[in-house]
Amino acid sequence: MRLAVIPLIISATLHLVGFFLVGFAQESVFLVFPACLYCLLAVFLMRGVTVIAWLTLVCMIGGIAGTCIEFMGPLMAPRLVLIGIIASDAVAAGLLARGLWLGREAQTIE
C-alpha cells in the first residue's frame, strides 16, 4: 500500500498546480481541499493503516468520477492537469486495490 503514496502525492501536486495555473481563481479553490486531504492520507498510508487505505481507495474513485464530471462543464483547471489527476488517481486506486487484495489473501493463508 505504500506504493500508492507516490501517485497520491502526484495527484495532490497536480491539484495545486491546477489551482496556480488558473491564477488562484475562486472557482478553483475546491482543488486545494483534495490536495490537503491526499497529503494527510499519504501520511497515514505510510504508517500502513488499513482503514485509511480503504478510505483512500474510496477518495480516489470519487476523485476520478468528480474530475470526469468536470469535463462536462467549464473547466476549473487546464485539461492536461485534469487528465493527469485522473491518471494519478487511477494508478493510486489500482495500487491500493492490489495492496488490499494481497493483504486479504495473506491473512487467509495464515
C-alpha positions in Angstrom: 0.0 0.0 0.0 3.0 2.3 0.5 3.5 2.3 -3.3 0.2 4.2 -3.6 1.7 7.1 -1.8 3.7 8.3 -4.8 0.7 8.7 -7.2 -1.3 10.1 -4.3 1.3 12.9 -3.8 1.5 13.4 -7.6 -2.3 13.9 -7.6 -2.1 16.3 -4.7 0.6 18.3 -6.5 -1.4 18.4 -9.7 -4.4 19.7 -7.8 -2.3 22.6 -6.6 -0.7 23.1 -10.0 -4.2 23.4 -11.5 -5.1 26.0 -8.8 -1.9 28.0 -9.5 -2.3 27.8 -13.3 -5.7 29.4 -13.3 -4.4 32.3 -11.3 -6.0 31.3 -7.9 -9.5 31.7 -9.4 -12.3 31.4 -6.9 -13.9 28.6 -8.9 -10.8 26.5 -8.5 -10.4 26.9 -4.7 -12.1 23.5 -4.5 -8.8 22.0 -5.8 -7.0 22.9 -2.6 -9.2 20.6 -0.4 -8.3 17.3 -2.1 -4.6 18.3 -2.2 -4.6 18.7 1.5 -6.7 15.6 2.1 -4.4 13.5 -0.1 -1.3 14.7 1.7 -2.9 13.7 5.1 -4.0 10.4 3.7 -0.4 9.8 2.4 1.0 10.2 5.9 -1.3 7.6 7.3 -0.7 5.2 4.4 3.0 5.4 5.1 2.1 4.0 8.6 0.3 1.1 6.9 -3.2 1.8 8.4 -5.6 -0.5 6.5 -8.7 1.6 7.3 -7.0 4.6 5.7 -6.2 2.5 2.6 -9.9 1.8 2.2 -10.8 5.4 2.7 -8.2 6.5 0.3 -9.4 4.0 -2.3 -12.9 5.5 -2.0 -11.5 9.0 -2.3 -9.5 8.0 -5.4 -12.6 6.5 -7.1 -14.6 9.6 -6.2 -11.8 11.8 -7.4 -11.8 10.1 -10.8 -15.6 10.4 -11.1 -15.6 14.1 -10.0 -12.8 15.0 -12.4 -14.5 13.3 -15.3 -17.7 15.3 -14.5 -15.6 18.4 -14.7 -15.2 17.8 -18.5 -18.9 18.3 -19.0 -18.9 21.9 -17.9 -16.5 24.8 -17.7 -13.1 23.5 -16.6 -11.7 24.6 -13.2 -8.2 23.7 -14.3 -6.3 23.1 -17.6 -7.3 20.0 -19.5 -3.9 18.3 -19.2 -3.8 18.8 -15.5 -7.3 17.2 -15.1 -6.1 14.3 -17.3 -3.1 13.9 -15.1 -5.3 14.0 -12.0 -7.4 11.2 -13.4 -4.4 9.1 -14.4 -2.6 9.5 -11.0 -5.9 8.8 -9.1 -6.4 5.7 -11.2 -2.8 4.4 -10.6 -3.2 5.1 -6.8 -6.6 3.3 -6.8 -5.1 0.3 -8.7 -2.2 0.1 -6.3 -4.4 0.4 -3.3 -6.8 -2.3 -4.6 -3.9 -4.6 -5.3 -2.4 -4.0 -1.8 -5.7 -4.6 -0.1 -6.4 -7.7 -2.1 -2.9 -9.2 -1.4 -3.2 -8.3 2.2 -6.5 -10.1 2.5 -5.1 -13.2 0.7 -2.1 -13.2 3.1 -4.5 -13.2 6.1 -6.5 -16.2 4.7 -3.3 -18.2 4.1 -2.1 -17.8 7.7 
